[in-house]
Amino acid sequence: MKKNLPSRRNVTFIARWFNRIHIKRIKWSQIYLALAGAIHRLVIEGRRKRVAARRQQQDLPLSELTSMQLEPGDILYTPSSESTYYAGHMGIIGLDGKVYHVHPYGPVFADTLDWYLTRFYEGDRFIVFRSKLRQVGDLAAEWVKDHYQQVKYYRLQTDLRSIERNYCSKFIYQAYTFTSGLDLWGRRFSKVKQGFIYPFRIERSADLEVLGTFYK
């Protein structure tokens, strides 16, 4: 009597899988992106497309963003998308007009606005924020220009005082808190020195106003 043997197709697949593990070709970052992408498309993308269709009348083309008169301290926020690793991303305008942002491949960049926008995919959305207290924007912009080279590692670290280990929204949070005491998290920094500053926390800050929304 023949035993129940795995099909040749399954054997080939299993062999390929273990062979990849053996020669260390599997990159866990690729697995993460594949899983996150599947969940994103299933849960978020459909709703996002429907919302985007309704926003067509209020969102401006990206050419309008590149022609805007951005000021030091302005914040550029891109909500969750494939190009932002489904976490959202943000940068801040420096005194020299460049966009300073902490990035996994950096760990930090100082890009021209045009080059910064090329990092994102078609369909991505951009929201531009400005502090309601205009003078603090200049202070934050000066701080990022003076301190961005101190960022040595891209890390989701809870120490809100650490500049060396940083990520995009934490860096912007520090730029405002360390210079003017403006807390974009909405909590008192003197009491809370640990935590994660997610991009959406800054997006919801009552201290910021929206200058415009744009679609690539």
PyMOL commands that set and color helices and strands:
alter all, ss='L'
color gray80, all
select helices_A, chain A and resi 8-22+28-55+62-66+82-84+113-118+134-150+168-180+199-203
alter helices_A, ss='H'
color red, helices_A
select strands_A, chain A and resi 60-61+75-78+89-93+99-102+108-111+125-131+153-154+165-166+208-215
alter strands_A, ss='S'
color yellow, strands_A
deselect
rebuild
show_as cartoon
